[in-house]
Amino acid sequence: MSEVKVNKISPRSGTTVTLGDSGDTFTGSQTVANAALQGSGQITINGTAVALGGSITLVTETRPTVTGISPSAIENTQTAVVITGTNFVSVPLVTAINSTTGALISADEVSFSSASSIVAKFTISVDGTYLLYVENPDGNAVQTSAILTVSDAPAWQTSAGSLGSFAGGSDIGTITLTATDSVSMAKTSGSLPGGITLNSGASGSSTLTGTESGASSDTTFTFTITATDAQGQTANREFTLTFTFGTENSMQFN
């Protein structure tokens, strides 16, 4: 391989200097100062023409963010989910992504409240956890972690209404309350009879036990028990317990 070293090549006035043949590649390490390029041409950056040796201030794109959702757990029926964050632009595209299968479910409807709040209505038939993808009309977007859970709320198996009629001051034994997917139960309204305790269970069932105390005449106690699942979804059911006093003070069940 031949090598030619020169300090300078100066063509005669009006002539053209040709180095090599078409297709040859030339490399070099000469640095050209910006000042030497001024007025020599221009380049285009993001659609804006910039003179060589000049400068431009690039406008950074503003992406949306998601800081939270409510509720974070929904059932399979259509449910409105409030999405909070920043930089939302009317009206974003919102999609739920199954974290296991990657299946995409577009929101049935999206409404724009403000740059920090939108509402997406989802109907998702498959239980699981889902990521959310929010894309503004300008294409800027954000994808969250798996922040949405789709699952069935607790379903009561114990019928509403009377749990039995008992003699005043008697032991009611053990009354079992069952709701599928329940991890806890609590009395949320009304009154339990004195001496009667709700024992919350973690595997779908809870019990009422104890010996009635405090009543002195025929009394029906009405109360609501709320079953809650692992995702915080709830189901309410109203029950009654009746205690009687009199000559026929025997225990009986409805």
C-alpha positions as CSV (number, residue, x, y, z in Angstrom):
1,M,0.0,0.0,0.0
2,S,1.4,3.4,-1.1
3,E,1.5,6.4,1.1
4,V,1.7,10.0,0.1
5,K,2.3,12.7,2.6
6,V,1.8,16.4,1.8
7,N,1.4,19.5,3.9
8,K,-0.9,21.3,1.5
9,I,-2.7,20.9,-1.9
10,S,-3.4,24.1,-3.7
11,P,-5.2,23.9,-7.1
12,R,-4.4,26.5,-9.7
13,S,-7.0,29.1,-10.1
14,G,-10.1,27.9,-12.0
15,T,-9.1,24.2,-11.8
16,T,-10.5,21.3,-9.8
17,V,-8.4,19.0,-7.7
18,T,-9.5,15.3,-7.8
19,L,-8.2,12.8,-5.3
20,G,-8.7,9.1,-6.1
21,D,-11.5,7.5,-8.0
22,S,-15.2,7.3,-7.4
23,G,-16.0,5.0,-4.5
24,D,-12.7,5.6,-2.7
25,T,-12.9,6.5,1.0
26,F,-10.8,9.2,2.6
27,T,-10.2,9.6,6.3
28,G,-8.6,12.3,8.3
29,S,-8.4,13.9,11.7
30,Q,-8.4,17.6,10.8
31,T,-10.7,19.6,13.1
32,V,-12.5,22.6,11.6
33,A,-13.4,25.4,13.9
34,N,-17.1,26.6,14.0
35,A,-16.0,30.1,13.0
36,A,-14.5,28.7,9.8
37,L,-17.9,27.1,8.8
38,Q,-20.0,30.2,9.2
39,G,-21.8,31.1,6.0
40,S,-20.7,27.9,4.4
41,G,-24.1,26.1,4.5
42,Q,-26.7,24.8,6.9
43,I,-28.1,21.7,8.4
44,T,-31.7,20.8,9.7
45,I,-32.3,19.8,13.3
46,N,-35.9,18.7,14.2
47,G,-37.2,20.6,11.2
48,T,-35.3,23.8,12.0
49,A,-32.5,25.1,9.6
50,V,-29.3,25.9,11.4
51,A,-26.4,27.6,9.8
52,L,-23.1,25.8,10.1
53,G,-21.2,27.3,13.1
54,G,-24.5,28.5,14.5
55,S,-26.6,27.2,17.4
56,I,-30.2,26.3,18.3
57,T,-32.2,25.7,21.5
58,L,-33.9,22.4,21.3
59,V,-37.4,22.2,22.8
60,T,-37.6,19.1,25.1
61,E,-40.8,17.0,24.8
62,T,-43.1,16.8,27.8
63,R,-44.2,13.3,28.7
64,P,-47.2,12.5,30.9
65,T,-46.7,10.8,34.3
66,V,-49.1,8.6,36.3
67,T,-48.9,9.0,40.1
68,G,-51.9,6.9,41.2
69,I,-55.3,5.4,40.3
70,S,-58.6,5.0,42.2
71,P,-59.9,2.4,42.6
72,S,-56.9,0.2,42.2
73,A,-59.1,-3.0,42.1
74,I,-62.1,-3.5,39.9
75,E,-64.5,-6.2,38.9
76,N,-65.3,-7.5,35.4
77,T,-68.2,-5.1,34.8
78,Q,-67.5,-1.6,33.4
79,T,-65.8,0.6,36.0
80,A,-64.6,4.2,36.0
81,V,-60.9,4.5,37.1
82,V,-59.6,7.9,38.0
83,I,-56.0,8.3,36.9
84,T,-53.9,11.1,38.5
85,G,-50.6,12.4,37.3
86,T,-49.1,15.2,35.3
87,N,-49.0,16.6,31.8
88,F,-52.1,15.0,30.5
89,V,-53.4,16.6,27.2
90,S,-57.0,16.3,26.0
91,V,-57.8,13.6,25.2
92,P,-55.2,10.8,25.9
93,L,-55.4,7.2,24.7
94,V,-55.5,4.8,27.7
95,T,-54.8,1.1,27.4
96,A,-54.6,-1.7,30.0
97,I,-52.0,-4.3,29.5
98,N,-52.3,-7.8,31.1
99,S,-49.0,-8.3,33.0
100,T,-49.0,-12.0,32.3
101,T,-50.2,-12.4,28.7
102,G,-49.6,-8.9,27.3
103,A,-53.1,-8.6,26.1
104,L,-54.2,-5.0,25.3
105,I,-57.6,-3.7,26.4
106,S,-58.5,-0.2,25.3
107,A,-60.6,1.9,27.7
108,D,-64.2,2.0,26.7
109,E,-64.2,5.8,27.2
110,V,-61.7,8.4,28.4
111,S,-62.7,11.8,29.8
112,F,-60.3,14.7,30.4
113,S,-60.6,16.5,33.7
114,S,-57.4,18.4,33.9
115,A,-53.7,18.1,33.1
116,S,-53.4,16.1,36.4
117,S,-56.6,14.0,36.2
118,I,-58.4,11.8,33.6
119,V,-61.1,9.2,34.0
120,A,-60.9,5.9,32.0
121,K,-63.8,3.4,31.9
122,F,-62.7,-0.2,31.6
123,T,-64.6,-3.5,30.9
124,I,-62.0,-6.2,31.5
125,S,-63.3,-9.8,31.4
126,V,-60.0,-11.6,32.5
127,D,-58.9,-11.4,36.1
128,G,-55.3,-10.4,36.7
129,T,-53.0,-7.5,37.2
130,Y,-52.6,-4.8,34.5
131,L,-50.2,-2.1,33.5
132,L,-51.6,1.2,32.2
133,Y,-50.4,3.0,29.0
134,V,-51.4,6.6,28.6
135,E,-50.6,8.4,25.4
136,N,-51.2,12.1,24.7
137,P,-52.3,13.2,21.2
138,D,-48.8,14.4,20.4
139,G,-47.4,10.9,20.9
140,N,-45.8,11.4,24.3
141,A,-46.6,8.5,26.5
142,V,-46.0,6.7,29.8
143,Q,-46.4,3.1,30.8
144,T,-46.9,2.2,34.5
145,S,-46.1,-0.9,36.4
146,A,-48.9,-3.4,37.2
147,I,-51.1,-1.0,39.3
148,L,-54.6,-2.2,38.3
149,T,-56.1,-5.5,39.6
150,V,-59.2,-7.1,38.1
151,S,-60.9,-9.6,40.4
152,D,-64.3,-10.7,41.7
153,A,-65.5,-9.0,44.8
154,P,-66.6,-11.3,47.7
155,A,-69.8,-13.2,47.0
156,W,-72.1,-14.0,49.9
157,Q,-73.1,-17.7,50.3
158,T,-75.1,-17.2,53.5
159,S,-78.6,-15.9,52.8
160,A,-79.6,-12.5,54.1
161,G,-82.2,-12.2,56.8
162,S,-82.8,-14.2,60.0
163,L,-79.9,-16.3,61.4
164,G,-82.3,-17.8,64.0
165,S,-84.5,-17.2,67.0
166,F,-83.3,-18.1,70.5
167,A,-84.4,-18.0,74.0
168,G,-83.3,-14.9,75.8
169,G,-80.0,-15.4,77.7
170,S,-79.1,-18.6,75.8
171,D,-75.9,-19.7,74.0
172,I,-76.4,-19.4,70.2
173,G,-73.7,-22.1,69.5
174,T,-71.7,-21.4,66.3
175,I,-73.3,-19.6,63.4
176,T,-71.1,-19.6,60.3
177,L,-71.1,-16.8,57.7
178,T,-69.6,-17.6,54.3
179,A,-68.6,-15.3,51.4
180,T,-66.3,-16.5,48.6
181,D,-62.9,-14.7,48.3
182,S,-63.5,-13.0,51.7
183,V,-60.4,-12.5,53.9
184,S,-62.1,-10.7,56.7
185,M,-65.6,-9.7,57.9
186,A,-66.7,-6.8,60.1
187,K,-70.0,-5.5,61.5
188,T,-70.4,-2.1,59.7
189,S,-73.9,-1.1,60.9
190,G,-76.6,-2.0,63.4
191,S,-76.1,-3.8,66.7
192,L,-75.0,-7.3,67.7
193,P,-76.8,-8.7,70.8
194,G,-74.9,-8.3,74.1
195,G,-72.6,-11.2,74.6
196,I,-72.5,-12.2,70.9
197,T,-69.1,-11.9,69.1
198,L,-68.2,-11.9,65.4
199,N,-65.0,-13.9,64.9
200,S,-63.5,-12.8,61.6
201,G,-61.9,-15.6,59.5
202,A,-59.4,-15.3,56.7
203,S,-60.5,-18.1,54.4
204,G,-64.0,-17.1,53.3
205,S,-65.8,-17.9,56.6
206,S,-66.4,-16.1,59.9
207,T,-68.5,-17.1,62.9
208,L,-70.9,-15.7,65.5
209,T,-70.7,-17.2,68.9
210,G,-71.6,-16.3,72.5
211,T,-74.4,-16.2,75.1
212,E,-76.9,-13.4,74.8
213,S,-77.0,-10.9,77.6
214,G,-78.7,-7.6,78.2
215,A,-82.2,-8.1,76.6
216,S,-85.2,-8.5,79.0
217,S,-88.0,-8.8,76.4
218,D,-88.5,-10.1,72.9
219,T,-85.9,-8.4,70.8
220,T,-84.8,-8.6,67.1
221,F,-81.3,-7.3,66.5
222,T,-80.5,-6.1,62.9
223,F,-76.9,-5.7,61.7
224,T,-74.9,-5.5,58.5
225,I,-71.7,-7.6,58.0
226,T,-69.2,-6.5,55.4
227,A,-67.0,-9.1,53.7
228,T,-63.7,-7.8,52.3
229,D,-61.3,-9.6,49.8
230,A,-57.5,-9.3,49.4
231,Q,-57.9,-6.4,47.0
232,G,-60.1,-4.4,49.4
233,Q,-63.3,-5.0,47.5
234,T,-66.4,-5.4,49.7
235,A,-69.8,-6.9,49.8
236,N,-72.5,-6.1,52.5
237,R,-75.2,-8.3,53.8
238,E,-77.9,-7.6,56.5
239,F,-78.8,-10.2,59.1
240,T,-81.0,-10.5,62.2
241,L,-80.9,-12.5,65.4
242,T,-84.1,-12.8,67.5
243,F,-84.3,-13.5,71.3
244,T,-87.6,-14.3,73.0
245,F,-88.7,-14.4,76.6
246,G,-91.8,-16.2,77.9
247,T,-93.2,-19.5,79.0
248,E,-92.1,-21.1,75.7
249,N,-88.4,-20.2,76.2
250,S,-87.0,-23.0,74.1
251,M,-84.3,-22.5,71.4
252,Q,-85.5,-22.6,67.8
253,F,-83.9,-21.9,64.4
254,N,-85.5,-20.5,61.3
